[in-house]
Amino acid sequence: MLANRGVSKGKRIMSDAGTWRALEPQIEGLDMVLGLPVRHGMGYGLPGDAMPLPSSNTCFWGGWGGSLVVADLDKRVCCAYVMNKMGEGPTGDLRAFQMIMPVYQALATSRGIS
């Protein structure tokens, strides 16, 4: 719903303006548990040094061991990865990126965008 700017199955659930609020930075700094620099919007992580994403109008969230969901409001796409075998530690490994980045490559090829 967020990637589709508040519309789900043809029905508006939340305003377009409300979806963009998720991208407004609320906090930025060192996460004392992960030991990584983080940026957070309204309930979601935002792209930054520790989480480089192809679009600045993107938000994400991950889980222990490597699961990841990415919602891109510009490209109106949402991708998620949940593993059947957890990676080591709270951030897992690169498997989620290995699955999500080809989606962006395919979008660039099919839509002529980067």
N, C-alpha and C positions, 0 to 999 in steps of 0.2 A: 504494500500500500504506500509506503513512504517513497519508494522509487517511482511510483506512478502518481506522485504528488497529491496524495489523499484520496484517490479513487480506487475502489476495489469492485471488480465485476460490474463496472458501469455505474456504480453508486458512489457519490461523494460521501466519505466518512469523516474527513477532516479538511479544513480549508487549505488551499494552495499555500497561503501565507504561513499557516501553521506547520506545514511540512518543512518549509525553509528555516523555521526557527530551530529545528534540530541541528542545523549547521552553524548556529551562532556559538562561538567559543564561550565556555563558562569557566573553565579552569585549564591551566597549562603549567607544567612543571615536572619535576622528577617524581615518579611513582616510587614510594619508599619500599613497596613489596617487590615489584618487578625490577626495580633499579634501572628503569628506562624513562626517557622523557615522554610525557603523554600530553595529549590535547583532548579535551572532552567538550562536547556540545550538550544538548538537552537529551541525555540518556544514551548517547552514542559516542564512540571515539571518533576523532577527526584526523585527517591525514597530517603527517608531520615527519620529523626526522626518523623516528622509530617505526613509523608506519607509512611509507611512501605509497601513495595511490595515484592512478593516472589522472584523476580529476579532483580539483579542490572542492567541488560540490558533491562530495562523497562522504558517507559515514559508515562506520563498521562496528562490529563487536565480535569478540572471540571468547572461547572457553578454554578451560584447562586442557592442555594436551594438544591443542592445535586446531580446534574447530573455529570457523570464521564465517561471518555473514557480511557482505558489502552491499550497500544500497547507493546507487549513483543517480542523482536527480537530473543531471544533464542528459545522460544517455538513457534514462528511464529503464534501468536494468538492476536487478537484484540477484546476487549469486551467493550461494551458501555451500559450505563444505563441512561435513561431519565425518570423522574418521571411525573406522571400526577397530583400530588399535591406536591407543594414545601415544603421542610423542613424549619425549622427556621434558619434564618441567612445565611451568605454567603457560609458556608461549608455544610449546610444542616444537614443530619443525617447519619446513617450507612447503609441505604437501599442499596446504590450502592455496598458497600462491601459485603453485604449479598447476592447479586446477582452474583458478580464477583468471589468471593473466591471459590464457588462450581465448577466453570469452572476449576480452578487450581487443585482442588481435583480430578475432573474427568480426567484431563490430566495425573496426577500422577498415577491414577489407570490404565488407558488405555495404557499408554506408559511406565509404570514402572519407572517414574522419580518423583523427588520431587522438 
